[in-house]
Amino acid sequence: MKRLAAASLLILAALPACQTQPEPASEGGAPFSNPLGLVTPGPLQIAPGPGAMPTPTPAPQPTPSAPQPTPEPAPPSSSKPVVKVGLKVMFVVCDGQSVPGSENATSAGVGCKVHLDMTPKDSNNKPTEARGEPIWHYSDRSLVTVKEDTFTPVLVVKAAGRLGIVGEIDGVKSTELRLTFHPR
């Protein structure tokens, strides 16, 4: 009993010498009591045991985007005279999205954009450099608004109906491209 009393006196004598530590917050945010100033280690890092493999983090995948329009062709390398003019629909865009499979389309909805291409060709049916500027002929211009009236104009469809288009360069005309515009 004397030993227990002596040990108690020793502990009580040492307590006033202890410095008070600020009370850390518990996980819930409320402080907990730590009168002896005990220090607890941070979170433990546990290495996988033999044969255990860490689970890899999957790499982020790119977000799929809308199909991109076909880029404009490179300038022709031929300088032979124009003997034929190719005219086609490159693609159609509706609601800001390229319509899949719309190359060479023959119809589009009101509000859509129709991207055209005029290609001057030589006697070998190869693209060639034109001497003059392209001229576009439209059977009913009230159906569309034309933007960038060059070799690749964009038609914004304003109304339903049928439109005939002919391209002309260096005095040579294309065959007529016929488009039908419908309500959406």
Backbone torsions as a table, in degrees:
resi	resn	phi	psi	omega
1	MET	NA	-36.1	179.5
2	LYS	-62.2	-37.3	179.5
3	ARG	-65.4	-41.9	179.7
4	LEU	-63.4	-41.1	178.8
5	ALA	-67.2	-38.8	179.4
6	ALA	-66.7	-41.5	179.8
7	ALA	-66.2	-37.3	178.3
8	SER	-65.5	-40.7	178.5
9	LEU	-65.0	-37.8	179.5
10	LEU	-64.3	-43.0	179.5
11	ILE	-66.9	-43.0	-179.5
12	LEU	-66.6	-34.2	178.6
13	ALA	-69.7	-32.1	-177.3
14	ALA	-79.3	-24.8	-176.7
15	LEU	-60.3	-42.6	179.4
16	PRO	-64.3	-24.4	180.0
17	ALA	-76.2	-17.5	179.7
18	CYS	-70.3	142.3	176.0
19	GLN	-93.4	145.1	-179.0
20	THR	-77.8	128.9	177.3
21	GLN	-97.5	146.3	174.7
22	PRO	-61.5	144.2	-177.4
23	GLU	-81.7	118.3	177.7
24	PRO	-70.8	156.3	179.4
25	ALA	-82.0	146.3	175.0
26	SER	-79.7	178.1	-178.7
27	GLU	-59.3	-33.3	-179.2
28	GLY	-80.2	-4.3	177.9
29	GLY	99.5	-17.1	-179.7
30	ALA	-86.0	140.4	-179.7
31	PRO	-67.7	150.4	174.4
32	PHE	-120.0	159.5	-174.3
33	SER	-81.8	133.2	177.6
34	ASN	-142.5	67.6	-173.1
35	PRO	-66.2	-22.1	-178.5
36	LEU	-91.2	-2.9	178.4
37	GLY	68.4	34.5	-179.7
38	LEU	-67.7	140.5	179.1
39	VAL	-104.0	131.3	177.6
40	THR	-108.8	141.4	-179.9
41	PRO	-69.8	162.5	177.1
42	GLY	-72.0	-169.8	-178.0
43	PRO	-61.2	141.5	-179.9
44	LEU	-82.2	138.7	174.0
45	GLN	-97.6	119.8	-177.3
46	ILE	-108.4	121.4	178.2
47	ALA	-81.6	146.1	178.9
48	PRO	-65.0	145.4	179.2
49	GLY	-72.9	177.3	-179.5
50	PRO	-59.4	133.9	178.9
51	GLY	84.0	-12.2	179.9
52	ALA	-84.3	133.7	180.0
53	MET	-111.2	134.2	175.9
54	PRO	-68.4	149.2	178.4
55	THR	-80.5	121.3	-179.8
56	PRO	-71.6	148.3	175.9
57	THR	-83.9	125.2	-178.9
58	PRO	-65.4	142.6	177.9
59	ALA	-70.1	143.0	178.6
60	PRO	-65.2	139.1	180.0
61	GLN	-97.5	141.5	178.7
62	PRO	-65.3	146.5	178.2
63	THR	-73.8	129.1	179.7
64	PRO	-63.0	141.9	-179.6
65	SER	-114.3	169.4	179.2
66	ALA	-66.4	151.1	177.3
67	PRO	-56.1	138.6	-178.6
68	GLN	-91.8	143.2	178.9
69	PRO	-64.9	154.5	177.4
70	THR	-65.8	130.5	179.6
71	PRO	-67.0	157.0	178.9
72	GLU	-64.9	142.5	-179.1
73	PRO	-67.0	156.6	177.9
74	ALA	-67.0	154.2	179.1
75	PRO	-58.5	143.9	-178.3
76	PRO	-65.9	151.2	179.1
77	SER	-95.4	-13.9	-179.7
78	SER	-81.5	145.7	174.8
79	SER	-119.9	18.6	177.0
80	LYS	-69.0	157.6	179.9
81	PRO	-63.6	152.0	177.4
82	VAL	-74.4	126.1	175.8
83	VAL	-121.8	-11.2	-179.0
84	LYS	-149.2	149.4	177.6
85	VAL	-124.9	121.9	176.1
86	GLY	-91.9	137.3	-179.1
87	LEU	-135.6	129.1	-179.8
88	LYS	-154.7	165.7	170.7
89	VAL	-86.8	121.2	176.7
90	MET	-74.9	-49.1	178.2
91	PHE	-168.8	166.9	179.3
92	VAL	-121.7	140.8	177.3
93	VAL	-120.9	125.9	176.5
94	CYS	-127.2	134.8	-179.6
95	ASP	53.6	36.7	177.0
96	GLY	77.6	3.6	-178.5
97	GLN	-118.1	134.1	175.2
98	SER	-65.3	133.4	-179.3
99	VAL	-82.3	117.7	-179.7
100	PRO	-58.6	138.6	177.5
101	GLY	71.8	19.8	-175.4
102	SER	-90.5	1.8	174.8
103	GLU	-62.9	136.5	-177.7
104	ASN	64.7	24.2	178.2
105	ALA	-60.5	153.2	177.2
106	THR	-116.5	-0.8	178.3
107	SER	-148.2	160.3	177.8
108	ALA	-158.4	157.9	180.0
109	GLY	-86.9	157.1	176.0
110	VAL	-60.9	133.8	-177.9
111	GLY	96.9	-15.8	179.6
112	CYS	-80.6	164.1	177.5
113	LYS	-113.5	129.2	179.7
114	VAL	-108.2	119.6	-179.5
115	HIS	-96.5	118.8	-177.3
116	LEU	-101.7	163.1	175.1
117	ASP	-141.8	130.6	173.6
118	MET	-114.7	126.0	-179.2
119	THR	-123.8	114.7	174.0
120	PRO	-73.1	138.7	-177.0
121	LYS	-128.6	152.1	180.0
122	ASP	-92.3	-171.0	-177.6
123	SER	-66.7	-18.4	176.1
124	ASN	-92.7	10.9	-178.1
125	ASN	61.6	29.5	177.8
126	LYS	-104.5	145.9	176.3
127	PRO	-56.2	139.5	-180.0
128	THR	-135.2	164.1	179.6
129	GLU	-80.7	127.6	178.7
130	ALA	-82.6	152.2	178.2
131	ARG	-88.1	-33.3	-176.9
132	GLY	-111.1	-169.9	179.5
133	GLU	-93.9	150.9	178.9
134	PRO	-71.4	149.1	175.1
135	ILE	-123.6	131.4	-179.6
136	TRP	-110.4	134.6	177.1
137	HIS	-117.2	125.5	-179.1
138	TYR	-118.3	133.5	-178.4
139	SER	-71.2	-30.4	-179.7
140	ASP	-148.2	87.4	-175.1
141	ARG	-66.6	-14.3	180.0
142	SER	-70.4	-15.2	-179.2
143	LEU	-80.1	-18.5	-173.0
144	VAL	-139.2	158.6	166.3
145	THR	-108.7	130.2	-176.9
146	VAL	-100.4	128.8	176.5
147	LYS	-117.4	142.2	177.7
148	GLU	54.7	68.5	-177.4
149	ASP	-75.0	74.5	179.3
150	THR	-125.7	-142.7	175.8
151	PHE	-74.9	-16.7	-178.4
152	THR	-134.7	67.5	-179.7
153	PRO	-72.7	161.8	176.9
154	VAL	-117.4	126.5	177.7
155	LEU	-102.3	125.1	173.5
156	VAL	-98.4	117.9	-174.7
157	VAL	-75.0	121.8	-178.7
158	LYS	-100.9	-28.8	-174.3
159	ALA	-150.6	157.5	177.5
160	ALA	-72.9	148.1	178.8
161	GLY	153.6	-170.9	180.0
162	ARG	-116.0	137.8	-177.3
163	LEU	-129.6	129.0	173.5
164	GLY	-102.4	137.3	-178.3
165	ILE	-131.3	135.1	175.1
166	VAL	-129.6	134.4	176.0
167	GLY	-104.0	144.3	-179.8
168	GLU	-135.9	135.5	176.9
169	ILE	-147.9	134.7	-179.7
170	ASP	52.0	36.8	177.3
171	GLY	80.4	1.8	-179.8
172	VAL	-107.4	130.4	-179.0
173	LYS	-104.3	150.0	174.6
174	SER	-81.5	171.1	167.9
175	THR	-74.2	161.5	-177.1
176	GLU	-74.0	132.3	172.4
177	LEU	-96.4	124.7	-178.0
178	ARG	-110.1	126.8	179.0
179	LEU	-122.1	144.3	174.9
180	THR	-114.9	129.8	178.8
181	PHE	-109.2	134.2	-176.1
182	HIS	-127.5	156.1	176.2
183	PRO	-66.2	153.3	177.3
184	ARG	-114.0	NA	NA
